């Protein structure tokens, strides 16, 4: 039944693409289409769509065996009942702290302590946190008056952690009731797993078109995309919004270094130390995302700079055969650099060449290219609905699939190009206001 469904899906996709070409151009054969839209078919489709389909097929066919594995690991977790230290470092997060604490009080797993570190806030965070600590809702609260940046606050919190495992949360996060339990379960799959990433989804998806498109992006690139990279053994980023670590292992690798890019950096450090990392797609954390394009542009520039700063500079050693070398680590880093960095520049020149070589039929190329991308986007959305634990809610996002190509295909690519270029040539991340100047100066001097 399931096999027939997937065969039918692939057949319908082929027929749709064939119909697009027949409808819009009697002269556009498959050979011409491949030579015109080679970037879509040869570079984007295998990595971002074919892998998604394979991930969905695996999810469906192995669901029962994976469920049995989860049950065994869950029993081991509840037999041991380890103390967990939940860290929430941040600045000016007072309005979010109470909601976070309430979310934690509703968790199915309750053997945890909550450590809040205020990194020099100038809002009501200290008052709110002191009240919550007195009420017994927070275990430990610390205030860093000078403010050293998020890494400094996270490391200070980790130094006061008593648990066997550390869970790092953003203060504006809220969790599904079983999220803590589900992010801990993978540690009992394999004792060499020392870091587990949760699945981040968008809470304010319907506030603006900007946030709605991010909700679709998160479902595709985080929920499905990280399932695929985890399946291949190349998962390389434990989200800072919701990530779990074995305390001894994270202290062994020196905890967090100065960011941006804290989450990808700590993941690479664990991998380089010979440990495994895992993605828990069913451990769901809801977070707010920017609702304006200007704020989103600023956020994504910061995120994209971290690829150059950490993967190309700081962790380039795992690309070579030295003491840190392993094939999967090399492949993980190389895949990220090639697809998110190198191919971005290839895409830029591809678009320019496509324009100048097809001036006489530019409108036709634009329409057909858009429809091909829409066919791919519908595939991706179908995969999302197969995998997600809340299909009815996320099915409401379907109408926005028809504009995602402008968001992911142009806005995000151009943003990454700007960020990569500015970081590659001007080391601009060290001037980012996200970190205090004194912290960035130390990071630049030490090559972090």
N, C-alpha and C positions, 0 to 999 in steps of 0.2 A: 504493500500500500504506500509506504513512505518512499520506497525506491521509485515507484510509478509517478508519485507527485514531483520528485526532483527531476526525473526525465522529462515530464511534461513541462515543468518550469523552464528548463534549458531549451526545449524545443520552441516554446512560445517566445522566449527571448530572441532566439535565432530568427524566427519568423517576423518578429517586430522590427529587428534591425534590417532584415531583407526588405520589409515593407517600406521602411523609411527611405531606403535608397531608390526603390522603384517609384515611390510617390513623388519624390522631389527631384529626381534626375534620372532620365533614361540612359544617360551616358556614364553613370557612376557604378562601375562594376565593383566586386569585392576587392579585386587587385588595386583599382584606383582608390577605393576607400581606405585600404590599408596604407597605401603610400601617402595619402593626404592626412589621415588621422592616426598615423603610426604611434604618436605619443600616447593616445588614449588606449589603443589596442595592445601595444607591446610593453609599455611601461606602467600605465595606471591600472589596467584591468587585471593582470595577474596578481599584483600586490594588494590592491585595495578592494577587489571584487571577487576574483576567483578564490582567493584565500578565505574570504568571508563565507562563500558557498561551502567550501570544504569544512570550515569550522562548524557551520550549521548542520551539515550532514553528520559529522562526528558527534555533535551534541545530541542529535536525535537518536542515532544508532547506539551510542554508548551510555545513554542516560541512566539505564537501570544499573549497569555495573558501576558507574561513577557514584550513583546514589548509595549502593552498598558500601563502597569505599568510604564515603562520607559518614555513614552510620558507625562504622568501626572506629574511625578517627574521633567522632564525637563522643563515643563511649570512653575512649582513652582520655579525652579532654576532661570529661566530668568525673572520671575516676581520680585524676590528679588534682583537679580544681586549682590550678596555679593562680597566684596573685598577679594581676595585670595592672600596670601603671599607665593611666591615660593622661597624656600630656596635651595641653592646649596653650601654646605660646602665642602671643599676639600683641598688637598695639591698637588702642582705641576700639576695642571689641566689646565694650560694656553692654551694648544693646543686644548682643547675641548670647552672652554667657548663660543667662537663665534658661533660654530655650535649649541650649546644648546640654545643660545639667539635667533638665527635665527629660530630654531624649535618652540620656544615659540611665536615669532612674527607672525607665521602662524596659530596659534590656533583659533578655532571657538569661544572660550570664551576668552575675552580680558580684563576683569576687574581684573587685577592682578598687583602686584608689584614683582620685582625680587631682592632678597637679596643674594649677594655672600659673603661668608666669606672665606678668604685665611688663612689656618692654618699653617703659617710659611713657605711658599714655597720658594725654591731657584731657581725657573725658572722665566719666564717672566710674571707670573700670575698678579702681581701688576700693571705692565705697561699696560697690555692688559685690565684689569678690569677698571683701571682709565680712559682709553680712551673710553671704552664702556659706562661708567657712564657719562662722559662729553657729549657723543653723544646722551644720553637719552635712551640707550638700557638697562641699568641696573639702578634700582631705588636706591639701597644702596650697597656700597662695603666697607667691613671692612677687615683689616689685623691684625692677631694675630701673633706678631713677635716671641713669644717664642714657639708657637705650643703646644697645649694641647691635640691633638687627635680629631678624628672626632666628638665624642659626645660633647666635649667642643665647637667646632666650630658650630655644629648644635644648641646647646642651646643658644649660643651667638646670632645666627641669629634669633632664635625664640623669644628672648627677645626684638628684634627690629621689630617684625612683627606687622603690623597694621590690617591684614585681619581677617575676621571671621573664615576662614579656612587656614590651613598651608599645603602646598604640599612640601614634601621633595624629592629632586632629586639628583642622582649622576651627577657630572659635565660631564661625558662622555655619558649621556643619550640623546636620541632624541625621540620625541613623534609623534605619528600619529596626524593629524590635529585636530581631535576631542577628543584627549585623556584627556585634562584638563576638558572639559565639561562632559565626561563620568565618570571620577573618582569622580566628584562632585555630580552627579545625585543620587547615593545611599543614601546620607545624607537626601534626601527628601522622601525616602521610609519609614523611621522610625526615629523619632527625637532622639531615644536612640542610633542610629548608630553614633559613634564618630571617627571611623577610617576606612578608605577604602584603600585596596591594589590594585595596578594596575597589569596588566599582562605583565611580562617581557619576551621579546623574543630576540634572538641573531641576532645582525646586521652583524657581521663578520663570518657568518656561513660557508662560502666557502673558508676561508683562509687556513685551515689545517684540517686534519682528526680529530684532537683534538677539534677544535671549531665546526665542523659539528656534532659530537656526542653530544656536549653540547647543540646544537640547538634542537636536537631531545629530549634530556633530559628535557630542559626547556618547550617544548611543552607538554610533558607528565606530568611532576611533577608540573609545575606551572600553565599552562593554564587549563589542564584537572584536575590534582590532586587537585588544590585549589578550583576549581568549586565543586568537590565532597565534600571536607571538609567543604566548605561554605554551601552546601546543608544540611549537617548533623549538622551544627551549631558548628563545632569544628575548624574552620579556625583559625590558630594560628600564622601566620607570615605575617605582612605587609612589603613588600620589601622596603629596604632603597633606592633602585634605583628609586622607584616611589610609594610613599604612601601619602595619604591625611588624615588630622586630623582636628577636630574642635579645634580651638586655646585654648579656655577656658578649654576644657577637658585635652588637652595635658599638659597645665601648671598646672592643678590640680594634675596630677599624677607625676609631677616633671620632665617632658620632658625626654631626653635620659640619660641613665646611661652609664658609661664607658664600652666599648665593649672589645672583639668582640661579635657579636650577638645582635647589637643594635636593629635591626628590630624585632626579635622575643621577645626581652625583653620589648620594648615599647608596643607591642601588648598584651603581658600578663598583663602588668600594667593597660592597659585600661579595659581588661576583668575582672581583679580583682576588679576594681573600680565599677563594675556593668554595664559597657557599652557594647554595641554590636560592632562588627567589621564585615566588609563585603569585599568580593572579587569582583572586577569589571573586568570580563574576557574580556570585549570589550574595556577597556581603555588600549591601547597598548603602551608600551615603549620599544624602541630598545636599546640594550646596547652591548658593546664589551666584549668578554670573553677571557680568556687566550688562546693563540694559541700553547703553548708548554706544554708537560706533566709535566715538572718540576714546572712551574708556577701554573698549575692547581692543582697539588698535594699540593703545599703550601697554595693556597687559600682554598681548601676544608678541609685541616687540621684545619685551623683557624675557618671555619664555623662549623665544627663538634665539636670542643672543646666547643663551646658556648652551645651545648645541655647539656653537663655535668655541665658547670659552672652556667647556668641560670635555666634550667628546673629541674635538679636534686638537685642543691644546693639552689640557690636563691629563686626560686618559688615553692619549694617542699610543701609549706604551702597550696597550693590550692588542694593538693591531700587529705587533711584531713578536717574534719568537724570543721572548725573554722570560724571566721568572714568573711574570704575570700572565703568560700566554695560555689560552685554551681556545679551541676552535670555536665553540659556541659564543664565548665572550667576544672574540674577534668578529664573528659573523654578526652578532647583535649590534655592535658598535658600527661596523661597516655598513650594515643595512640602513641604519638610522642616518648616517652621514650621506650615503648615496641617494636615498629617496627624499630625505627632507632638506638636504643641502645642495648636492651636486645637480640632481635632476631639476631643482628649482631654476637654476641658471640655464639648463638645457631647455626647459619649458619656455623661458623668456625668449630665447633665440628662435625656438620653434614657432612661437606666435608671430614674431616679426617676419620670419620667412614665409609662413602661411599667408600672411597678409599681402606681402609684396608679390608672391607667386600666383595669387588668385584674385587679383584686383578686378578682373572682368566677371567673376562669379562669386564675389565676396558674400553677398547676401545668402546665396545658396549654401556656401560653406558654413556660415554662421548658424543657419537654421538646422542643417543636418548635424553639425557638431553638437548643437544644443539637444537635439532629439536623441542622439546616441548617448549623451551624458544622462539624459532623463531615463533611458532604458537601463543604464547602469545603476542609477539612483533608485529606481523601483526595485531592482534586484536587491540592493543593499537594504532597503526598507523591509522587504519580505524576510530577509535574514534576521533583521532586528526583531520582528514579530514572532519568529520561530524561537528565538533564544530568550527574549525578555520574560520576566516573571510577572509583568503587568501589561499584557498586550492591549487590553481594552483602553487603558489610559493613554498609552503611547500611540495607538492607532489614530488618535485625534490629530497627531502631527502630520498625517499623510499629505494634506493639501500643500504643506510648505516644502515638500520634496521637490516641487516644480521650480523652486527658486534657489535650491541649495547649490546648484552649479555656479551661480554668481558669487555665492559666499565662499565655498571651498575652492572653486576653480580659479577665482580671481582675487577676492579680498584677502584671503589667508595667504595665498601664494605671494602676492605683492608685498604684504606685510612681512613675510619671512625674508624675502629678497632684501628689503630695506634693512631689516635687523641683522641679517647675516653679513651684509656688506659693511655696515657701520661697525660691527664687532670685529670683523676680520681685519679691517684696515685701521680702525681708530680705537679699539678696545673700549667701546662706549659703555659696556655694562658696568665698568668701574666708576662711571660718572652718574649712574642711575640713582635717583633719590630714594629708591626702594630700600637701600642700605645707607646707614650714616656714613658721612665722608671719611671719618677716621677708620671705620671698619673696612671700607673699600680700599683705602690707602694701604692698610696692612695686607689685605688680600693680594693687591697688585704686587707689593714688594716680595711676598712669599710665593707668588705664582699660583695662587689658588683661584 
